[in-house]
Amino acid sequence: MTTAIPVSHSAYDRFGTLGSAEVKAAASALVGLVGAEHVLTGADAGRRYPGDQSWLTAIHAHFGQPLNQPDVAVAAGSTSEVSGIMALASRMRIPVTPLGGASGVQGAANANCGGILLDLTRMNRIREIDTASLTCTVEAGMNVKAFEAELNRQGLSFTHYPASAEWASVGGSVAARGSGVLSTKYGNIQDHVLSLEVVLPDGGVVALPPVPKHGVGPEMTQLFVGAEGTLGVITAVRVKLRRLPVTRIFSAFRFPTLADGIAAGREIMTSGLRPAVMRLYDKYAATQSLEKAVAAGLDGETMILMVDGDHERLIAQEAALCDEICATHGARALSPAIGSTWWERRYDFYHPPHAPQLPQIWCTMDAVSDFTRIEALYEEVTRSMREAADARWGMTLKTHLSHWYDWGAMIYPRFIVPRGPDDLDEALALHDRIITAAAEAALRAGGVINDHHGVGMRLAPHLQAQFGDEGMKLMRGIKNGIDPAHILCPGKLAMR
């Protein structure tokens, strides 16, 4: 029986294996909890669950060294089953990695430490829709696209539209602190969440207060948002809803410089306007990425705006004010069809032939800062990423700003190396060199190394620099208090 889970000092190493007797005993007990049809072991588990959608997962699998190596995979169908699974794992000291839609791009959902992979996608029911309060309680395993479709049939919307909607689960979006294309108005996922039901590492079930920001102690709901499964297994989420908008108004602008576009975006956000979409593309992203979707002859820095809401007169006025602000910063109006075409084709970027695939190396290094530092963040991060890759690799880098706040914004630099090294270690070294350059540059510029894609295995080595000694001590203190045996996702988020 495993008595301790050793700690990996590498971002990519698997650190722990179960003996065959332990696997047999765990699988037998799990069958008793959920039924034989919902339990897989060994190679069968690995084939059914190959890992998430990160490049790290893809490249390791390509070289026959998969990051995701569960000893046992179990699909839970209820909170009580999750509770039983966690109680069993706690007794046996077996690590557990929760899994939703496996849409993550940072490697977080890989059971790289072995143990139990806990699939939550059978938990896919809407428990309650409160049409008076416009709230909904939904199970964590429900697919985001399916959830939105069901709400739309009732004239409602979740307003969380991530690029990964067709794969992502609601619980996974919460665990990774995700975002969607409507975040500038409706917020990132943490702004949608009112309350959570969470199964703790020892199997205990906690239903957190039904409303947020209450005056009865610390805000514990947000403690689990973005924790990537390290503190508890989210089994249900109470979220805010909106009515479907009565209309959407699109516009598009060509700015003289990226700085002019940022200045316009800052004025829009700090003056209280809230477009649902505000996407500012640098010249590389506009001409090499956006142009492929809209075919409008784009030749430089481009902004897309979309305003929506419940009142047509208010929507029209807000759109007109946004347009006026853009004009005062030197923008030239383009056809509104650019915006509406992008909206209709916004998910095309994540499918062939647009989506990257091996032998390419790819990653998005989204970083965020306040408005004082945002231009420096863009310049520092993009310059450092370009310098990190030798010209012989032909790396492309396309950056846009797509999530805006009333205090700042984020940059979304996406790099692609057309063909990486044919050796795994060399490919990882090139990838890591670019990632490290971006993370270090973001911190030098006074930013945060990630906005909404989570930490996972990719950014874990950089959390120490982000939080410092005392910050990491605080995070690990929380982890040790809730999960002293490190049953959940051991080693993730640089937890020890």
CORNOR-V702099 format. One record per run of one state. SS is the DSSP state (alpha for helix, beta for strand, coil for the rest). FROM is the first residue (numbers start at 0). TO is the last residue. Records with the same first field share a line. If there is no record, write none. Layout:
BEGIN
SS->FROM-TO ; FROM-TO
END
This chain:
BEGIN
coil->0-18 ; 34-34 ; 48-53 ; 62-70 ; 75-77 ; 92-94 ; 99-114 ; 119-124 ; 130-133 ; 139-141 ; 152-154 ; 157-167 ; 175-181 ; 186-187 ; 199-203 ; 207-219 ; 224-231 ; 240-240 ; 243-245 ; 254-256 ; 270-275 ; 281-281 ; 294-300 ; 309-310 ; 328-330 ; 334-335 ; 345-346 ; 350-359 ; 364-365 ; 370-372 ; 388-389 ; 393-394 ; 401-402 ; 404-406 ; 417-422 ; 444-446 ; 448-458 ; 482-486 ; 488-490 ; 494-495
alpha->19-33 ; 35-37 ; 41-47 ; 54-61 ; 78-91 ; 143-151 ; 169-174 ; 182-185 ; 188-191 ; 220-223 ; 257-269 ; 282-293 ; 311-327 ; 336-344 ; 347-349 ; 373-387 ; 390-392 ; 423-443 ; 459-481 ; 491-493
beta->38-40 ; 71-74 ; 95-98 ; 115-118 ; 125-129 ; 134-138 ; 142-142 ; 155-156 ; 168-168 ; 192-198 ; 204-206 ; 232-239 ; 241-242 ; 246-253 ; 276-280 ; 301-308 ; 331-333 ; 360-363 ; 366-369 ; 395-400 ; 403-403 ; 407-416 ; 447-447 ; 487-487
END
